[in-house]
Amino acid sequence: MSKSQKFNASINFGASLDPSMSRTLKGLTRGIDDISEESAKAAKSQTAWMRQVKAGSAGTTAQIKNMRRAE
């Protein structure tokens, strides 16, 4: 084989996917979408819970101050 010999090759992607690969990719995409939805729900729940905790702690702090004044 000579040093000046060149090789050409071409590769085509996406011409046809095996059905099992297509199902796998759809499943992965669906799973990622589900994770995104669940993360958004969790963030909303955590925000609501945080507001409740802050409101409760503010009320508790006020009650403690009132109890101390009453002593």
N, C-alpha and C positions, 0 to 999 in steps of 0.2 A: 504494500500500500504506500503510495507516494505521499509526501508531506503536503503537496499542493492540492490534493483531492478534497473537494467540498461535499458536504452532505446537506440536503435540504429535507426538512420534515414539516409537516403541518398537522396540527391537532385541532379538531373541531369539538367544541363543548356545547351542550344544550341541544343537540340535534334530537336526542330522544333519551328520556330517563326511564329507567326500570320502574315499573309500577310500585314496587316495594320502597324504592328510594323516594318517590313522589309522596307516598303515604307517610313516610318517616318525616320528610320535610314539613308536610302539612301539620303533622302532630307536634313537631317542635315549635312551629309558628303559633299554633293554637295554645300550646303550653306557655309560651312567652307572653302572649296576650292575656292569658288567665292570670299570670303572675303580676302583670301590670295592673289589672283590674283589682286584684286582691290587695296590692300595695296601696292603691288609691283609697280603697275602703278602710284599710288599717290606719292610714294617715288621718282620715276624717274622724275615725273613732278615737284616736289618740288625741287629736285636737279638742274634741268635745270633752273627753275625760280630763284633759289638762285644765280646761275652763272650769269644770266642776270642782276639781281639786283646789284651784286658786280661789274660787268663790267660797268653798267650804273653809279653807284655811283663813281667809279674810274674816269670815263670820266667827270662826273659833277665836281668832286673835282679838276681835272686838269683845267677845264674851269674857275672855280672860281678863282684859283690861277693866271691864265693868265689875267683875268679881273682886279684883284687887282694890278698886275704888271703894267697894262696899265693905271691905274689911275694917 
